Amino acid sequence: MLQQFRVNLDEAILVPGDDLKATVAGIFGKMGVPPEDAQLGADVLVLADLRGVDTHGVSNMLRSYVQGYQSGQINPRPKMKIVRQTPSTANVDSDRGLGIIMTPKAMDIAIQKAKNVGVGMVTVGNARHLGMASYHAMMAVKHDMIGVCMTSCPPSVVPTFGAVPRLGTNPIAVAVPAKNEPPFVFDAATSSVAANKIGIAKRLGIKLEPGWLADEHGTPIMEAVDPPEKHILLPLGSTRELGSHKGYGLSCVVDILAGVLTGFGYGAVPGRPNFGHYVAAYSVDAFTDAEQFKEMMDEWMQMMKSTPPAPGHDRVMVAGQPEAEVEEVRRRDGIPLHNEVVEWIRDTCGELGVDCRV
């Protein structure tokens, strides 16, 4: 995540990951979520914070989930059901379950199928917010598998030349195992900026970069601005001249695979709070020797990282490297939380009668 979206460490409150996880699990429990599911949901949220993906961690998502449970939009005790399957595929009805809890279960199905036949693909419909997509993709890595995760989100992004949102931020995550190097982990929205970063920008009082947003009429804003009250997100690339048709096209692919293919609809239909998810696991051994593959991945990543940097830059990195480096620091020093976030957590714990370790 760009540095301007980080909480200023001089103003932050550092919280150990285990304490934050226990507190979040307690809050989920008060929402009626079973203990095992509460622990899983807390793990997904806190790992996002540990890896520096603050947009999808406790700071930004927990209060939204609490509101969803309290309003009845999210089912705390869903009855997940496989509605169709083959040896390599499955389609799951998540029964309005929270995506950060239901999608790992779908990935477990995909991994088991990949163990049996080499590849497993699972679509998840009637779903709710996914959280950090790379969490689910990374589940496959420890099984010597390549993991993929996508999610079809409610509309907030205009198509190229469009004036009305038709697509979600629709992220794509791919996680690949290596031998000695940290896994290659790509996780990015197909919009120019993740929607949650707008909220962070407001909280931190920072300007948004040119090309991140369109005005309420769909015209790209090509200058740095304070977060406007009325705005629309742009596809990756911002304008046709800068390649927005590529972000638009990738977002459409996500809508099809993670939305239409589920049979439960897609981001724009039936609309908020509907989400659809897609996870896949590819067993490396189904294609080549896993150890040789991981050794070659090490070699490939070292090649990328040894690229001479352009003027003004210190180094070249690969996907997943910045997050792995942040995780090492935050596991040691704690997760930096904004004062406003800490106050909300403490107030919520007080209201719900949760043991607050934040």
Residue pairs with C-beta under 8 A, 6 or more apart in sequence:
1 52
1 53
1 54
1 55
1 197
4 204
4 206
5 54
5 55
5 197
5 200
5 201
5 204
5 206
6 52
6 54
6 336
7 54
7 204
7 336
7 337
7 338
8 204
9 336
11 338
11 339
12 336
12 337
12 338
12 339
13 336
13 337
13 338
13 339
13 342
13 358
14 333
14 334
14 335
14 336
14 337
15 334
15 335
15 337
15 342
15 358
16 334
16 335
17 46
17 49
17 50
17 330
17 331
17 334
17 335
19 357
19 358
20 46
20 49
20 58
20 335
20 337
20 357
20 358
21 39
21 42
21 43
21 46
22 42
22 355
22 357
23 345
23 349
23 354
23 355
23 356
23 357
23 358
24 41
24 42
24 45
24 46
24 58
24 62
25 35
25 38
25 39
25 41
25 42
26 38
26 349
26 352
26 354
26 355
26 356
27 62
27 66
27 345
27 348
27 349
27 352
27 354
28 37
28 38
28 41
28 42
28 65
29 35
29 38
29 354
30 352
30 353
30 354
31 65
31 66
31 69
31 70
31 76
32 69
32 76
32 77
33 41
33 69
33 76
33 77
33 98
33 101
34 76
34 77
37 101
40 100
40 101
40 104
41 65
41 98
41 100
41 101
44 100
44 101
44 104
44 131
44 132
44 135
45 56
45 57
45 58
45 61
45 62
45 100
45 131
46 57
46 58
46 335
47 132
47 135
48 54
48 55
48 56
48 57
48 58
48 61
48 131
48 132
48 135
49 57
49 58
49 59
49 330
49 335
50 326
50 327
50 330
50 331
50 335
51 132
51 134
51 323
51 324
51 326
51 327
51 330
52 322
52 323
52 326
52 327
52 330
53 132
53 134
53 187
53 323
54 60
54 200
55 194
55 196
55 197
55 200
56 131
56 132
56 194
56 196
57 132
57 335
58 335
58 337
58 341
58 345
59 200
59 337
59 338
59 341
60 196
60 199
60 200
61 100
61 129
61 131
61 196
62 345
63 344
63 348
64 129
65 74
65 98
65 100
65 129
66 348
68 74
68 98
68 128
68 129
68 273
69 76
73 96
73 128
73 273
74 96
74 97
74 98
74 128
74 273
75 95
75 96
75 97
78 94
78 95
78 96
78 97
78 102
79 95
80 92
80 93
80 94
80 95
80 97
80 102
80 105
81 92
81 93
81 95
82 90
82 91
82 92
82 109
83 91
83 92
83 93
83 263
84 90
84 91
85 91
87 113
87 116
87 117
88 113
88 114
88 117
88 118
88 119
88 120
88 121
89 113
89 120
89 121
89 122
90 106
90 109
90 110
90 113
90 120
90 121
90 122
90 123
91 122
91 123
91 124
91 125
91 261
91 262
91 263
92 102
92 106
92 109
92 122
92 123
92 124
92 125
93 125
93 126
93 264
94 102
94 106
94 124
94 125
94 126
94 127
94 128
94 277
95 126
96 126
96 127
96 128
97 127
97 128
98 128
98 129
99 124
99 127
99 128
99 129
99 130
99 131
99 151
99 275
99 277
100 129
100 130
100 131
100 135
102 124
102 127
102 128
102 277
103 124
103 127
103 130
103 131
103 136
103 149
103 277
103 279
104 135
104 136
104 139
106 122
106 124
106 136
106 277
106 279
107 122
107 136
107 137
107 139
107 140
107 147
107 149
107 279
107 281
108 139
109 120
109 122
110 120
110 121
110 122
110 140
110 279
110 280
110 281
111 120
111 139
111 140
111 143
111 145
111 281
112 120
113 119
113 120
113 121
113 122
113 281
114 120
114 140
114 143
114 145
114 281
114 282
114 283
114 286
115 143
115 283
118 282
118 283
118 285
118 286
118 287
119 280
119 281
119 282
119 283
119 286
120 280
120 281
121 278
121 279
121 280
122 278
122 279
122 280
123 257
123 258
123 261
123 262
123 276
123 277
123 278
124 258
124 262
124 276
124 277
124 278
124 279
125 262
125 263
125 264
125 265
125 276
126 264
126 274
127 264
127 274
127 275
127 276
127 277
128 273
128 275
129 273
129 275
130 136
130 149
130 151
130 171
130 275
130 277
132 173
132 187
133 149
133 150
133 151
133 171
133 172
133 173
133 187
134 149
134 173
134 175
134 185
134 186
134 187
134 320
134 323
136 147
136 149
136 173
136 277
136 279
137 147
137 148
137 149
137 173
137 174
137 175
137 185
137 187
137 279
138 147
138 175
138 183
138 185
139 147
140 146
140 147
140 175
140 281
140 282
141 147
141 175
141 176
141 177
141 183
142 177
143 281
143 283
144 177
144 283
144 284
144 285
144 290
144 294
145 177
145 281
145 282
145 283
145 284
146 174
146 175
146 176
146 177
146 281
146 282
146 284
147 173
147 174
147 175
147 279
147 280
147 281
147 282
148 172
148 173
148 174
148 175
148 278
148 279
148 280
148 281
148 282
149 172
149 173
149 277
149 278
149 279
149 280
150 170
150 171
150 172
150 173
150 254
150 257
150 258
150 277
150 278
151 168
151 170
151 171
151 254
151 258
151 275
151 276
151 277
151 278
152 168
152 170
152 254
152 255
152 257
152 258
152 259
152 266
152 267
152 275
152 276
152 277
152 278
153 167
153 168
153 169
153 170
153 267
153 275
154 168
154 267
154 268
154 271
154 272
154 273
154 274
154 275
155 165
155 166
155 167
155 168
155 267
155 268
155 271
156 165
156 167
156 168
156 169
156 191
156 195
156 232
156 233
157 165
157 166
157 167
157 168
157 169
157 170
157 190
157 191
157 232
157 233
157 234
157 235
157 251
158 164
158 165
158 166
158 167
158 214
158 218
158 232
158 233
158 234
158 235
159 166
159 167
159 235
159 248
160 235
160 240
160 244
160 245
160 248
161 240
162 218
163 217
163 218
164 218
165 232
165 233
165 268
166 268
167 190
167 191
167 235
167 248
167 251
167 252
167 255
167 267
167 268
168 251
168 255
168 267
169 189
169 190
169 191
169 194
169 195
169 233
170 189
170 190
170 191
170 250
170 251
170 254
170 255
170 258
170 267
171 187
171 188
171 189
171 190
171 194
171 254
172 186
172 187
172 188
172 190
172 250
172 254
173 185
173 186
173 187
173 188
174 184
174 185
174 186
174 187
175 183
175 184
175 185
175 186
175 320
176 183
176 184
176 185
176 297
177 183
177 284
177 290
177 293
177 294
177 297
178 184
178 294
178 297
178 298
178 301
179 291
179 294
179 295
179 297
179 298
180 298
181 297
181 298
181 301
181 302
182 320
182 321
182 324
183 320
184 297
184 301
184 318
184 319
184 320
185 319
185 320
185 323
185 324
186 319
186 320
187 319
188 236
189 195
189 236
190 235
190 236
190 247
190 248
190 250
190 251
190 254
191 233
191 234
191 235
191 236
191 247
191 251
192 211
192 212
192 213
192 233
192 234
192 235
192 236
192 237
192 238
192 247
193 208
193 209
193 212
193 213
193 233
195 233
198 208
198 213
198 227
198 231
201 207
201 208
201 227
202 227
203 338
203 340
204 338
207 224
207 225
207 226
208 221
208 224
208 225
208 226
208 227
209 224
210 221
210 222
210 223
210 224
210 238
211 220
211 221
211 222
211 234
211 238
211 239
211 242
212 221
212 233
212 234
212 238
213 220
213 221
213 225
213 228
213 231
213 232
213 233
213 234
214 220
214 221
214 231
214 232
214 233
214 234
215 221
215 228
215 230
215 231
215 232
216 230
216 231
216 232
218 232
220 234
220 238
220 239
221 228
221 231
222 238
222 239
234 244
234 247
235 244
235 245
235 247
235 248
235 251
236 243
236 244
236 246
236 247
236 250
236 251
237 243
237 244
237 245
237 246
237 247
237 248
238 244
254 278
255 266
255 267
256 266
257 278
258 266
258 276
258 277
258 278
259 265
259 266
259 267
259 276
260 266
261 278
262 276
262 277
262 278
264 274
264 276
265 274
265 276
266 276
267 274
267 275
267 276
284 290
284 293
284 294
287 293
301 318
304 316
304 318
305 315
305 316
305 317
305 318
305 321
306 316
307 316
309 315
309 316
330 336
337 345
337 358
342 358
345 356
345 358
346 356
346 358
348 354
349 355
349 356
349 358
350 356
